[in-house]
Protein backbone atom coordinates (compact mmCIF):
# COMPACT_ATOMS: atom_id res chain seq x y z
CA UNK A 1 0.00 0.00 0.00
CA UNK A 2 1.35 3.38 -1.04
CA UNK A 3 1.39 6.11 1.57
CA UNK A 4 0.64 9.74 0.78
CA UNK A 5 4.30 10.47 1.50
CA UNK A 6 5.39 7.90 -1.13
CA UNK A 7 3.08 9.46 -3.71
CA UNK A 8 4.23 13.02 -3.02
CA UNK A 9 7.95 12.12 -3.09
CA UNK A 10 7.60 10.19 -6.35
CA UNK A 11 5.67 12.98 -8.03
CA UNK A 12 8.10 15.64 -6.80
CA UNK A 13 11.03 13.62 -8.13
CA UNK A 14 9.20 13.20 -11.44
CA UNK A 15 8.86 16.99 -11.69
CA UNK A 16 12.53 17.55 -10.89
CA UNK A 17 13.91 14.86 -13.20
CA UNK A 18 11.74 15.77 -16.17
CA UNK A 19 12.37 19.50 -15.64
CA UNK A 20 16.08 18.89 -16.19
CA UNK A 21 15.46 17.07 -19.45
CA UNK A 22 12.71 19.43 -20.59
CA UNK A 23 14.80 22.51 -19.83
CA UNK A 24 17.61 21.19 -22.04
CA UNK A 25 15.16 20.68 -24.92
CA UNK A 26 13.60 24.11 -24.28
CA UNK A 27 16.90 26.01 -24.28
CA UNK A 28 17.89 24.37 -27.58
CA UNK A 29 14.55 25.52 -29.06
CA UNK A 30 12.96 22.14 -29.74
CA UNK A 31 9.21 21.79 -30.22
CA UNK A 32 8.72 19.54 -27.21
CA UNK A 33 10.24 21.46 -24.33
CA UNK A 34 9.85 21.87 -20.61
CA UNK A 35 6.07 21.60 -20.30
CA UNK A 36 5.79 18.59 -22.61
CA UNK A 37 8.49 16.66 -20.78
CA UNK A 38 7.03 17.57 -17.40
CA UNK A 39 3.54 16.45 -18.40
CA UNK A 40 4.71 13.17 -19.94
CA UNK A 41 6.76 12.24 -16.87
CA UNK A 42 4.12 13.32 -14.36
CA UNK A 43 1.43 11.50 -16.33
CA UNK A 44 3.37 8.27 -16.52
CA UNK A 45 4.20 8.53 -12.81
CA UNK A 46 0.52 9.04 -11.94
CA UNK A 47 -0.57 6.12 -14.12
CA UNK A 48 2.11 3.88 -12.61
CA UNK A 49 1.16 4.89 -9.06
CA UNK A 50 -2.53 4.30 -9.78
CA UNK A 51 -1.80 0.96 -11.39
CA UNK A 52 0.29 -0.17 -8.41
CA UNK A 53 -2.34 1.04 -5.95
CA UNK A 54 -5.36 -0.45 -7.74
CA UNK A 55 -3.79 -3.63 -9.12
CA UNK A 56 -0.94 -4.54 -6.75
CA UNK A 57 -0.82 -8.15 -8.00
CA UNK A 58 -0.24 -7.19 -11.63
CA UNK A 59 0.26 -3.51 -12.52
CA UNK A 60 2.25 -4.38 -15.68
CA UNK A 61 -0.52 -4.27 -18.34
CA UNK A 62 -1.49 -0.70 -17.55
CA UNK A 63 2.09 0.55 -17.26
CA UNK A 64 3.02 -1.22 -20.51
CA UNK A 65 0.32 0.78 -22.28
CA UNK A 66 2.18 3.97 -21.34
CA UNK A 67 5.10 3.03 -23.57
CA UNK A 68 2.80 2.38 -26.53
CA UNK A 69 0.86 5.60 -26.05
CA UNK A 70 3.99 7.69 -25.71
CA UNK A 71 5.29 6.15 -28.92
CA UNK A 72 2.38 7.78 -30.76
CA UNK A 73 3.04 11.13 -29.09
CA UNK A 74 6.72 10.96 -30.00
CA UNK A 75 5.91 10.01 -33.58
CA UNK A 76 4.16 13.35 -33.94
CA UNK A 77 7.46 15.16 -33.38
CA UNK A 78 9.26 13.43 -36.27
CA UNK A 79 9.30 15.20 -39.63
CA UNK A 80 10.83 14.24 -42.96
CA UNK A 81 11.90 16.95 -45.38
CA UNK A 82 13.51 15.67 -48.59
CA UNK A 83 16.66 13.90 -47.34
CA UNK A 84 16.48 15.15 -43.73
CA UNK A 85 14.70 13.63 -40.77
CA UNK A 86 14.10 15.94 -37.81
CA UNK A 87 12.71 15.33 -34.36
CA UNK A 88 14.08 11.85 -33.65
CA UNK A 89 15.98 12.98 -30.57
CA UNK A 90 12.97 14.88 -29.27
CA UNK A 91 10.77 11.81 -29.80
CA UNK A 92 13.34 9.66 -28.01
CA UNK A 93 13.57 12.12 -25.10
CA UNK A 94 9.77 12.07 -24.70
CA UNK A 95 9.82 8.27 -24.67
CA UNK A 96 12.73 8.18 -22.21
CA UNK A 97 11.04 10.68 -19.87
CA UNK A 98 8.00 8.40 -19.82
CA UNK A 99 10.39 5.66 -18.71
CA UNK A 100 11.58 7.95 -15.91
CA UNK A 101 7.97 8.36 -14.82
CA UNK A 102 7.50 4.58 -14.80
CA UNK A 103 10.65 4.11 -12.71
CA UNK A 104 9.73 6.83 -10.26
CA UNK A 105 6.14 5.65 -9.96
CA UNK A 106 7.46 2.18 -9.12
CA UNK A 107 9.86 3.65 -6.54
CA UNK A 108 13.02 2.72 -8.46
CA UNK A 109 14.91 5.85 -7.41
CA UNK A 110 18.41 4.68 -8.34
CA UNK A 111 17.26 3.66 -11.82
CA UNK A 112 15.52 7.02 -12.28
CA UNK A 113 18.53 9.00 -11.03
CA UNK A 114 20.95 7.08 -13.22
CA UNK A 115 18.57 7.40 -16.16
CA UNK A 116 18.26 11.17 -15.68
CA UNK A 117 22.04 11.57 -15.59
CA UNK A 118 22.45 9.34 -18.65
CA UNK A 119 19.84 11.33 -20.57
CA UNK A 120 21.38 14.67 -19.63
CA UNK A 121 24.82 13.44 -20.66
CA UNK A 122 23.49 12.09 -23.96
CA UNK A 123 21.62 15.29 -24.84
CA UNK A 124 24.53 17.58 -23.88
CA UNK A 125 27.18 15.39 -25.53
CA UNK A 126 25.07 15.06 -28.67
CA UNK A 127 24.60 18.83 -28.86
CA UNK A 128 28.33 19.44 -28.49
CA UNK A 129 29.08 16.80 -31.13
CA UNK A 130 26.53 18.38 -33.48
CA UNK A 131 28.09 21.83 -33.06
CA UNK A 132 31.58 20.47 -33.76
CA UNK A 133 30.38 18.60 -36.84
CA UNK A 134 28.50 21.67 -38.06
CA UNK A 135 31.65 23.82 -37.76
CA UNK A 136 33.72 21.23 -39.65
CA UNK A 137 31.19 21.20 -42.50
CA UNK A 138 31.16 24.98 -42.60
CA UNK A 139 34.95 25.17 -42.93
CA UNK A 140 35.20 22.39 -45.52
C-alpha positions as CSV (number, residue, x, y, z in Angstrom):
1,X,0.0,0.0,0.0
2,X,1.4,3.4,-1.0
3,X,1.4,6.1,1.6
4,X,0.6,9.7,0.8
5,X,4.3,10.5,1.5
6,X,5.4,7.9,-1.1
7,X,3.1,9.5,-3.7
8,X,4.2,13.0,-3.0
9,X,8.0,12.1,-3.1
10,X,7.6,10.2,-6.3
11,X,5.7,13.0,-8.0
12,X,8.1,15.6,-6.8
13,X,11.0,13.6,-8.1
14,X,9.2,13.2,-11.4
15,X,8.9,17.0,-11.7
16,X,12.5,17.6,-10.9
17,X,13.9,14.9,-13.2
18,X,11.7,15.8,-16.2
19,X,12.4,19.5,-15.6
20,X,16.1,18.9,-16.2
21,X,15.5,17.1,-19.5
22,X,12.7,19.4,-20.6
23,X,14.8,22.5,-19.8
24,X,17.6,21.2,-22.0
25,X,15.2,20.7,-24.9
26,X,13.6,24.1,-24.3
27,X,16.9,26.0,-24.3
28,X,17.9,24.4,-27.6
29,X,14.6,25.5,-29.1
30,X,13.0,22.1,-29.7
31,X,9.2,21.8,-30.2
32,X,8.7,19.5,-27.2
33,X,10.2,21.5,-24.3
34,X,9.9,21.9,-20.6
35,X,6.1,21.6,-20.3
36,X,5.8,18.6,-22.6
37,X,8.5,16.7,-20.8
38,X,7.0,17.6,-17.4
39,X,3.5,16.4,-18.4
40,X,4.7,13.2,-19.9
41,X,6.8,12.2,-16.9
42,X,4.1,13.3,-14.4
43,X,1.4,11.5,-16.3
44,X,3.4,8.3,-16.5
45,X,4.2,8.5,-12.8
46,X,0.5,9.0,-11.9
47,X,-0.6,6.1,-14.1
48,X,2.1,3.9,-12.6
49,X,1.2,4.9,-9.1
50,X,-2.5,4.3,-9.8
51,X,-1.8,1.0,-11.4
52,X,0.3,-0.2,-8.4
53,X,-2.3,1.0,-5.9
54,X,-5.4,-0.5,-7.7
55,X,-3.8,-3.6,-9.1
56,X,-0.9,-4.5,-6.7
57,X,-0.8,-8.2,-8.0
58,X,-0.2,-7.2,-11.6
59,X,0.3,-3.5,-12.5
60,X,2.3,-4.4,-15.7
61,X,-0.5,-4.3,-18.3
62,X,-1.5,-0.7,-17.5
63,X,2.1,0.5,-17.3
64,X,3.0,-1.2,-20.5
65,X,0.3,0.8,-22.3
66,X,2.2,4.0,-21.3
67,X,5.1,3.0,-23.6
68,X,2.8,2.4,-26.5
69,X,0.9,5.6,-26.0
70,X,4.0,7.7,-25.7
71,X,5.3,6.2,-28.9
72,X,2.4,7.8,-30.8
73,X,3.0,11.1,-29.1
74,X,6.7,11.0,-30.0
75,X,5.9,10.0,-33.6
76,X,4.2,13.4,-33.9
77,X,7.5,15.2,-33.4
78,X,9.3,13.4,-36.3
79,X,9.3,15.2,-39.6
80,X,10.8,14.2,-43.0
81,X,11.9,17.0,-45.4
82,X,13.5,15.7,-48.6
83,X,16.7,13.9,-47.3
84,X,16.5,15.1,-43.7
85,X,14.7,13.6,-40.8
86,X,14.1,15.9,-37.8
87,X,12.7,15.3,-34.4
88,X,14.1,11.9,-33.7
89,X,16.0,13.0,-30.6
90,X,13.0,14.9,-29.3
91,X,10.8,11.8,-29.8
92,X,13.3,9.7,-28.0
93,X,13.6,12.1,-25.1
94,X,9.8,12.1,-24.7
95,X,9.8,8.3,-24.7
96,X,12.7,8.2,-22.2
97,X,11.0,10.7,-19.9
98,X,8.0,8.4,-19.8
99,X,10.4,5.7,-18.7
100,X,11.6,7.9,-15.9
101,X,8.0,8.4,-14.8
102,X,7.5,4.6,-14.8
103,X,10.7,4.1,-12.7
104,X,9.7,6.8,-10.3
105,X,6.1,5.6,-10.0
106,X,7.5,2.2,-9.1
107,X,9.9,3.6,-6.5
108,X,13.0,2.7,-8.5
109,X,14.9,5.8,-7.4
110,X,18.4,4.7,-8.3
111,X,17.3,3.7,-11.8
112,X,15.5,7.0,-12.3
113,X,18.5,9.0,-11.0
114,X,20.9,7.1,-13.2
115,X,18.6,7.4,-16.2
116,X,18.3,11.2,-15.7
117,X,22.0,11.6,-15.6
118,X,22.5,9.3,-18.6
119,X,19.8,11.3,-20.6
120,X,21.4,14.7,-19.6
121,X,24.8,13.4,-20.7
122,X,23.5,12.1,-24.0
123,X,21.6,15.3,-24.8
124,X,24.5,17.6,-23.9
125,X,27.2,15.4,-25.5
126,X,25.1,15.1,-28.7
127,X,24.6,18.8,-28.9
128,X,28.3,19.4,-28.5
129,X,29.1,16.8,-31.1
130,X,26.5,18.4,-33.5
131,X,28.1,21.8,-33.1
132,X,31.6,20.5,-33.8
133,X,30.4,18.6,-36.8
134,X,28.5,21.7,-38.1
135,X,31.7,23.8,-37.8
136,X,33.7,21.2,-39.6
137,X,31.2,21.2,-42.5
138,X,31.2,25.0,-42.6
139,X,34.9,25.2,-42.9
140,X,35.2,22.4,-45.5
